[in-house]
Amino acid sequence: MSTGSLAGTNAVRHAAGKDMLVLPNKTVIGDIIDFANKKFLKDKDKKSRFTFAGSLYFERMKKNGLYSTDTKEIEDRITRLGLKGVFNEKIV
């Protein structure tokens, strides 16, 4: 769902001649995209599927301090990164 929202946002941004939104690795979405891309491109891993629950990525998320169920902590992180409300932005 999150990657679909990002893809849709970037499709509209591209059509409007705006820069793509790239989520940093300090966000779970940015990190899982980067992680999966590296596995796919560098390691030629075309079989693995990366999810947030009970997979290889889940351990990485915990190790990198990205896993949290505390909504305030998550909101604070997104705010610090300047991303709060980024999907609510009117593009066109």
ChimeraX attribute file (.defattr): number of C-alpha atoms within 10 A of each C-alpha:
attribute: neighborCount
match mode: 1-to-1
recipient: residues
	/A:1	6
	/A:2	9
	/A:3	12
	/A:4	9
	/A:5	11
	/A:6	17
	/A:7	14
	/A:8	13
	/A:9	18
	/A:10	18
	/A:11	15
	/A:12	14
	/A:13	16
	/A:14	13
	/A:15	10
	/A:16	11
	/A:17	9
	/A:18	13
	/A:19	9
	/A:20	14
	/A:21	16
	/A:22	11
	/A:23	16
	/A:24	14
	/A:25	15
	/A:26	14
	/A:27	17
	/A:28	20
	/A:29	18
	/A:30	16
	/A:31	19
	/A:32	20
	/A:33	17
	/A:34	15
	/A:35	15
	/A:36	19
	/A:37	14
	/A:38	13
	/A:39	15
	/A:40	15
	/A:41	10
	/A:42	9
	/A:43	10
	/A:44	10
	/A:45	13
	/A:46	10
	/A:47	7
	/A:48	11
	/A:49	11
	/A:50	16
	/A:51	12
	/A:52	15
	/A:53	9
	/A:54	9
	/A:55	12
	/A:56	13
	/A:57	19
	/A:58	16
	/A:59	13
	/A:60	16
	/A:61	17
	/A:62	11
	/A:63	10
	/A:64	12
	/A:65	10
	/A:66	18
	/A:67	16
	/A:68	12
	/A:69	8
	/A:70	8
	/A:71	9
	/A:72	10
	/A:73	11
	/A:74	16
	/A:75	13
	/A:76	12
	/A:77	16
	/A:78	16
	/A:79	12
	/A:80	10
	/A:81	13
	/A:82	10
	/A:83	15
	/A:84	14
	/A:85	9
	/A:86	11
	/A:87	13
	/A:88	8
	/A:89	9
	/A:90	6
	/A:91	12
	/A:92	8
